[in-house]
Amino acid sequence: MNTLRHLLHDLDRGHTSAAHLTEATLQAIHAQNPHLNAYITVDDEGARAQALQADQDRANGQAGPLCGVPIAVKDIILTRGLRTTAASRMLANFIPPYDATVVERLRQAGAVIIGKASCDAFAMGSSNEHSAFGPVQNPAAPGCIPGGSSGGSAAAVAAHLCAAALGTDTGGSIRQPASHCGIVGLKPTYGRVSRFGVVAFASSLDQVGPMARTTWDAARLLEVIAGFDPRDSTSSNQPTEPWAQRVAQTTPDDLRGRRVGVPRQYFTDGIQPEVEAAVRAAIDHLQRAGAHIIDIDLPHTPHAVAAYYLLCTAEASSNLARYDGMRYGHRADDADDLHDTYARSRAQGFGAEVKRRIILGTYALSTGYYDAYYLRAQKVRTLIRQDFERAFQQVDLIATPTAPTTAFPFGAHQTDPLSMYLSDIFTISCNLAGLPGLSLPCGQDKQARPIGLQLLAPWFHEGDLLAAAAAYEQLRDA
Ligand code: GLN
């Protein structure tokens, strides 16, 4: 399948139709998904109806900015009338009565929502191995995990089973799978995109964002989903921008004079040598195009993982209290037995990772430990944010690896959850600070597994982030 940009072009010229495109995409999904397992639910009927509508709209001169292109939605984002499981047994039968704001905006833009992409249950994980619907294969690295938690979205994009996808990113769940599957993933500034109708994991960190095969495609998707939403109290009223247009006008020359910070703390011992080499080569590319490369310090980086896992589990333990086995697709058969229903349903409906996090979070919030853990983690969070405030007085962008290694084989971290948590070491600080961050492909290791370059920009500077990524994309492909 072509890029989203080319598909729109072909649709506009009448070279293809939404109906045809949808049929071809469904066919590809049904051929490949039994092996890939990127989708939990495929909406054949719904997609066909949306495609017909899109073709009609286009014929009437009312084509929206995504009119007729197939988009996958992470299964943690509510879709009206279409099962939304959060990749958990707890919500295995949940049919939402309303759309998330981002889905509403996709529909208004004319997108064809082709299906619901798998992820780690409740978006907790880095490998997609914690989905109640089975592991997802990485199309770009056979035998390996696709990354997580938005692994199904990344795999669907990489395998051309949609034009682009929505993911969510609480500690790296858009950027890390994008890196492992060789695609572009963007986590917007906290508040840039509405969280209304998104199953909450850690509300002060969660953001929805685009996953796509090119920077332009990600920019177009961001244009559609971003913007103020009165139904999300943390939503920002910063105006959106014509990001795709800016990307289209970008040339490598735009990098001239840009100050790019390279944080010492992000090139540490555990990093795979090929990842470091590829990221340094990418930074050299930027320099040759005229960017000023500046070594910077983000001194509190070593504490980010610990602070993140305290804060996200604390918030998760509170957010997940609502899953009591009586709502969201469940029925309590015996009203006298409510307590039993609650306990049994939580025992069966949550997987091991989700339980681990609820227990950890409850502990961190309990009287007597609150000051030592939760409060202290909040203070570290402030220090990390201040690190970035200082850094962005010196530089316009920051460049780092997205993940310390390329995609790892299934089961590699099974017996040691802590070692899994460390795979988020380069993505987490961005969420703690609320910054926008983007990952894009910058090479491969010896086994041809993709490597990602992460770029960070100041709050609400998605335009600079996308423009720098687009400039690098051109240098890389030249
Ligand atoms: N991998 C991280 C975690 O397990 C991040 C997840 C996410 O961003 N949703 O919490």
Boltz pocket constraint, residues with backbone or C-beta under 6 A from the ligand:
constraints:
  - pocket:
      binder: B
      contacts: [[A, 122], [A, 123], [A, 124], [A, 125], [A, 126], [A, 148], [A, 149], [A, 168], [A, 169], [A, 170], [A, 171], [A, 172], [A, 173], [A, 174], [A, 201], [A, 312], [A, 424]]
      max_distance: 6.0
